[in-house]
Amino acid sequence: MLPKNLLKDVKNYLDITWRDRATDKKLIGIIARGIKYIDGIAGAEMDYSVEDKPRELLFDYCRYVRSNALDEFKTNYLHELLSLQISQEVERSVNQE
């Protein structure tokens, strides 16, 4: 189950203005995979309902996948993904102290 309004927000970001069940189903799958991918990189469940780096990365992940360019996303966003991963590691170590 996706966070509330996430599908609508991704569709807005991707400029998808039409209603189509097949498109929605495809996007739901892309979003779910993107969440799993980014959460895996971060090592924790991220909050995609707030305007922050995880949400930004998810939206761009969806844009790249929709353009059949996932391999380019991984290359172009490596720095941001590593920064997210490092910040989550730092947060976990601070919380353990």
N, C-alpha and C positions, 0 to 999 in steps of 0.2 A: 504494500500500500504506500503510495506516494504522499509526501506531506501536502497539506491542504493548499490548493491554488498553484502548486508547482507546475502542473501540466499547462495551465492557462498562462503562467508567467513565461515558461519556455516557449510556448507558441507565440506569445507577444514578442519575445526576443528574436525569434526566427522569422518574424513577419508572416506567420501563418494566420490568415484572417478567415479562412473557410472552415466549415464544420464537416468532418469526414471521419467516420468510425475507424477506418483502416489507418488513416494518418495518425489518429489519436492512439491506436493500439501500438503502432510502430514507435511513436514518440515515447509512450510509457515504457516500452522495452529499452529504448536508448537511455532514457533517464534513469531507470533502475540499474542498468549496467554501469552508467556513469557514476552513480552514487556508490555502488559497490567498488568500483575502481578507485575513486578518490578516497573513500573510507579506508581502503586497503593501503593506499600510499600513506595516508595520515596515521594509520594504526589505531583509529578510533572513529566512532560515528560522528559525523559532522552535522551541523545545523544548516540546512539549505533554505530555511524560511527567512533568514536575515541577510541583508546586503553585506556580504563579507567575501573573503577570498574563496571559500569552498563553493559558494553559490556561483561566483564568477567563473570558476574553473568548470563547474558542471554545465553552465550555459554554453561555454565555449566548446566543451567536450561534445555536447549535443550538436552544435553547429558543424564541427569537423566530421562527426560520424555521419550526419545527414549529407555531407558533401563527399562521402566515401574517402575521407582523408585522415582516419584515426592515427595512422603511423606518423603523419605530420604533426598532429596534436601532441603526441608524446615527445617529439623533438622540439617543437616550438614552445612548449610549456614546461620543459624540463626544470628550468630555474624556479618557476612558481611552484611546481609540484615538490621539488626538494625543499624549498622554503617552508611549505606547509608541513612537510614531514618533520623537519628540524624544529619548527615551532611547537608541534605537538609533543615531540620528545622532551623539549625543554619544559613544557607545561606539566607533563607527567612526572619528570624528575623533581620539579619544584613542589608539586602536590604530595610527593612521597616523603618529603623532608618534614 
